[in-house]
Amino acid sequence: MGPPAVNRSPLPPVYLDHAATGWPKPEVVYRAMDHYAREIGVAAGRGAYARGGEADRVVASCRRRLARLIQAPDPRNVAFFSNGTTALNAAIFGFVRPGDHVVTTAIEHNSVLRPLEQLRTRSGVTVDVVPCDDQGQVDSQAILDRVRTDTRLVAISHASNVTGAIQPIETLGKALRGTGTCLLCDAAQTLGYLPIDVVASGIDLLAAPGHKGACGPLGTGLLWVSDAALTRLEPTAFGGTGLNSESLAMPATMPNRLEAGNLNVTALAGWDAGLTWLADVDLAERAAAGKRLAGRLRQAVEGLPGVRAIGAKELPILSLTFAHADVGLVASLLDSEFGIEVRSGWHCAPLIHGFLKSLPHGTLRVSGGHSTAFEELARLGEALGQIVEEVSLT
Ligand SMILES: Cc1ncc(COP(=O)(O)O)c(C=O)c1O
């Protein structure tokens, strides 16, 4: 990391990094966290006093709302984690056994690829990585063609965090249903942005952060596990749960089976409030709004000389490369001269860039969210226009 950036723009900052985390949160999130931290503040699942009961109520409510959001029949199958990565680690290390075969894809985030690499090098797990096209789209048949009788898991993102390309989860879920292979869906970029029905889609394990589209604060994540997958999932973290303290084994039942140690109830109070806000939003309409935003995003950069735009078909996540400029330099100029916050580089997705032809530096990623206004995208387009012109003159 270099010295702190200076923003010289007289205009208010424009945040276009929603694929990293959603911001700002709905106002109720801040209020609920402040209220919980100041007025309640105690641990959940521990004390039998009244405020302990209030902590339990907050946690149970958040779990119920999440189950509703993904249309899961039983909230107890939702376990809380501190982000998407810890939830994915719990799914992958808890599910895959030495010698198993796993199919994954080139679009995955390091929170899937690095656990699998650990299993590959340490436990003799074999991993097949299915390629994607030049937009980050993976073909469902190409995945199914790699599934063998010893394939324990297919691990795939619902959408690429580099291009926003939505993957054929339902086709995979239906094809794998009833086979010995489970489907792990990383819904980091879609939870709260697109309708998800875990049962109808044939998903066995769904992991996601709470802090992006699902309106939670940083420090939140979930793993939902189907009843069938639960019989094959071992806990990977061990410790106190506030329950069955006399036993040296983790509880057999969910969610305690996966939740070792105190939960971040302050964050969950915020997430619960964010989910209340989200429950009033029609998700089909939110998805349509995201698609409109994606269209405007593409429009904003259309025709800029030497600029290649990749993605932003359904979700407002667009990757850009520049014929005459380094993506890091463009991101830094957008911030310092125009007050526009975006991300450049590999976006923790190391394998996709070979397919997007964005090696060796990756892309400039622009991602919108619920607070993004069309005018902000127009401002981005103008700023990029100026940068591209100046760079090509020098
Ligand atoms: C596709 C994808 N998977 C997983 C993650 C990891 O989530 P977290 O940063 O909450 O650990 C991210 C975060 O950017 C992501 O984009």
The ligand as an SDF file (V2000), in Angstrom:
LIG
                    3D

 16 16  0  0  0  0  0  0  0  0999 V2000
  -17.1730  -13.9830   -5.7070 C   0  0  0  0  0  0  0  0  0  0  0  0
  -16.6940  -13.7480   -4.3220 C   0  0  0  0  0  0  0  0  0  0  0  0
  -16.5720  -14.7840   -3.4890 N   0  0  0  0  0  0  0  0  0  0  0  0
  -16.1730  -14.6380   -2.2180 C   0  0  0  0  0  0  0  0  0  0  0  0
  -15.8440  -13.4030   -1.7150 C   0  0  0  0  0  0  0  0  0  0  0  0
  -15.3220  -13.3150   -0.3230 C   0  0  0  0  0  0  0  0  0  0  0  0
  -16.1360  -12.5820    0.5140 O   0  0  0  0  0  0  0  0  0  0  0  0
  -15.5170  -11.8660    1.8090 P   0  0  0  0  0  0  0  0  0  0  0  0
  -14.6760  -10.7550    1.2990 O   0  0  0  0  0  0  0  0  0  0  0  0
  -16.7130  -11.4150    2.5700 O   0  0  0  0  0  0  0  0  0  0  0  0
  -14.7200  -12.8610    2.5410 O   0  0  0  0  0  0  0  0  0  0  0  0
  -15.9570  -12.2760   -2.5330 C   0  0  0  0  0  0  0  0  0  0  0  0
  -15.6020  -10.9420   -2.0360 C   0  0  0  0  0  0  0  0  0  0  0  0
  -15.2840  -10.0350   -2.7260 O   0  0  0  0  0  0  0  0  0  0  0  0
  -16.3920  -12.4500   -3.8690 C   0  0  0  0  0  0  0  0  0  0  0  0
  -16.5180  -11.4230   -4.7050 O   0  0  0  0  0  0  0  0  0  0  0  0
  1  2  1  0
  2  3  1  0
  2 15  2  0
  3  4  2  0
  4  5  1  0
  5  6  1  0
  5 12  2  0
  6  7  1  0
  7  8  1  0
  8  9  2  0
  8 10  1  0
  8 11  1  0
 12 13  1  0
 12 15  1  0
 13 14  2  0
 15 16  1  0
M  END
$$$$
